[in-house]
Amino acid sequence: MVKLDRGEFWIEDGAAVSSYILLTAEQYGIGACWVQIRNRKGRRKSSDEEIRELLNVPNGYAVLNLIALGGKGETKAAYQESDFDFKKVHHERF
């Protein structure tokens, strides 16, 4: 969550921090999942309003996302270079 009067780049800052949390969870073998909140609808209100109410977040704050942490349900093999579609790479032009 972010205090909205702290700056105009709260979405970018929050996304960067969330990415680092996800990477750190992976580093330690913890399962993690980004749960989008911003601009989503909840059951009765916006997701932001419902989460702020559930977690008792004061007015003046917004919730960009949640990150669920826990045990991994599966382990996937890493991609190999042969899996990469080089036709999707554009060199100096679209």
Number of C-alpha atoms within 10 A of each C-alpha: 15 15 13 14 9 9 10 9 9 17 17 11 13 16 14 11 12 17 14 12 16 18 14 13 16 13 10 8 13 14 17 18 12 15 11 14 19 16 11 10 13 13 7 8 11 15 20 23 18 16 18 17 12 9 8 9 15 10 11 9 15 20 21 20 19 15 14 11 14 12 9 11 6 7 8 5 6 7 8 7 8 7 8 10 8 9 6 8 10 8 6 5 5 6
